[in-house]
Amino acid sequence: MKSWTGVLAGIVCTLLLAGSAMAQGGELIGAEWGAPGRRVDVTARVRTFIHDGVLQLEVTRFNLGIDPAPGQIKVLVVRLREWDGDIRDYSYAERSWARLELDPQDLHERHERDEHREEHREEAYDQHERGLRILRAYYGADGQFVNVTDALRSRVDDGRLYLHVDNYSMGGDPLPGAHKRLRILYTIDGDRRNVVVDEKTDLRLP
């Protein structure tokens, strides 16, 4: 018979796990499912729940296709590579909802196709812009993003970028009625950085 202390600790752990992973964005590089000592790789299965740049699924053995630890409290751990290169794990308790907005440029199904093309674009761009370099830029919300990389590059003046972020300056509204954000990956003299700017605010780089 389990002690009340053990039961309470399990409940607290489950609540903490369910409430984690509030940050969003990055490239999905792996996912594991199970209990300590009994975990399985479910990366391929998790990728099937990515739609329009959003990973969303209820964490159940049915959705993940396997129960590696019957009768035990299980956790789904999703590993992302963020824009700054850091690797971060996001944990979701069984029967909670996992939801992460992924960087559209880094989605698995597009990555191999776009990687070669992006390298050539960045090499060509580097030839005429040595200070501020806009590598990638997306505007939108809730998985609905538009690529505004070229639009921002065209606004760079004397190594600086200033603009008011709204639907007009971004060239359209990818999701009417929603509060949108501009997400930018850039470098300053080779120093790689990223920034997220809310709609209806000003952007200044550097």
N, C-alpha and C positions, 0 to 999 in steps of 0.2 A: 504493500500500500504506500502510495506516494505521500510524503509529508506536505503540509500546507505551504511550508517554505519553498519546496521544490515547485509546487504548482504555481505559486505566486511569481517565482522567478521566471518560469516559462511564459506566463502571461505578459509580464513586463518586457521580456525579450521580444516576444511576438509583436507587441505594440510598437516598440522602438524600431523594429525592422520594417513594419508596415508604414511607419511615418517617415522613413528615410528616403533618400534618392529624390529630393526635391529639385536639385539642379538638373539642367537639361542641356543637351547638345554634345555632339561628338560622333566618332565613327565606331560602330559596334564591332568589337574584335573577338568577343567570346561570351559564352554563357554557361553556367553550371547550375545544377539542380540537385538537391538532396539534403542530407543531414551530415554532421561531422563524421568523416570516415566512410561515408557512403554517398558520394557525389558522382554525377554523370555529366558528360558534355552534351548540352542541348542547343548548341549554337545554331545549327542548321534549322532546327525546329523553331527557335525564337525568330529567326529571320523571316519566316513565313508570315509573321504577324506584323511586319513592317509595311505600312501603306502610306504613300504620299509623305514620306519623311517622318512618320510617327510610328514608334513602337508602342503597341497597346495590347495587353492581354490580361485576362484573369489568371492568376498563378494557381493552376490546378494540375493534378496528374493527368487528367484527360487532355488538356490543352498542350501539355508538355510531352505527352505520349509515353510516359513511363513513371513508375513509382519505385524509386531506388531504395526507399527506406520505409516500408509499410509500418503504420502505427506510430511513426515518429513525426515530430514537427519539422517540416522541410522549408528550405529557403532557396529562392532563385537569385543567383548573383550574376548581374550583367556587367560586363567589362567594356568600358569605352576609352578610346583615345581622344582626348580633347584637342582643340585647335593648337594649344601651346605645347602639345606633345606629351603632356602628362597622362598617365594611365590611372583611371579611377574606377572603383567597383561600386555598384549600386545594388543594395540588397532589398528583396521583397519577400515577405512571409507568405506561406501557403494561404490561399484564398483571398489574398489582397490583389489589388490591380497594379500592374506595372505599366507606366506610361513615360516615355522619353521622346523628346523631339530630337531627331538626328540631323546632322548637317547634310542637306540635300546633295552637295557635291561629293560627299563621302559615303553615300549609300552603297551597299555591297554590290547590288546589281548594276551600278553605273561605274564603279571604281575602275575596273580593268579597262573598260572602253574609253574612259575619259583621261586616264592617267597620262598616256603618251601625248595626247592633244594638249593637256594643260602644261606639261613641261615645255613644249615648243612655244606656247603663248607666253609663258613667264620669261623664257630666254629672250624672246623678241622684245618683250616689254622692258626687260632689264637694260637693253641697249640704249633706251632714251629716257630712263628715269632711275637715277642712282640714289636719291634721297628717300622720299616716301614712295613705297610701292604698295598698291592695292592688289592683294593676291586673290581674294575672294570676297564677295559681298552678296548677302541675301536679305530680302525684305519680305516680311509676312508674319504669320501666326498660325498656330495649331496645324502645322504640317503643310500649310499653303504658302509657299515661298516663290518669289521671282528672283532670278539672277540679275543683279544690278551692278555687277563688277565693272563692265565697260562704261556704264554711266558715271560711276564714281571716278574711274580713271580719267575720264574726260574733264572732270571738274578740278583735278589737281593743278594748282597754279604756283609756280616757283617753289615746289616742294611742300606745299601746304594744301589742305583741303578744308573748306568751310561750306556748310550748307544747312538749311533747315529741313529736317526729316519729316516729310509728309507724302501723301499720295501723289501730289503734283511733281515734286522733285524726284520721286522714285519712278515716275512714268506710269503709274496706275495703282489700282487698289486690288491686291490679290485676295482679300477676304473682307468684303464690306461688312461693317458693323463690329468688327473685332479690333481690339487694340493691338497694333503691330509693332514690330521691332526691326531695326536694321542691325545685322550681324556682320562684322567685318574682320577679316584676317589680313594683316598688313605687316610690312617691315619698315623700320627706320634705320637706314644705313646698315642693313643686314640683321638688325635685331628684330626677331619675330614677335609680334604682339597680336592681340585681338581685343575687340571692344563690342559691346552691345549698346545700342542707342534707342531709346523709346521714341515712338511716333510723336510728332509735334514738339520735339526738342531740337536743339542745335548740335551739330557735329563739328568739332574742330580737331584736326590732326596736323602736325603732332601737337 
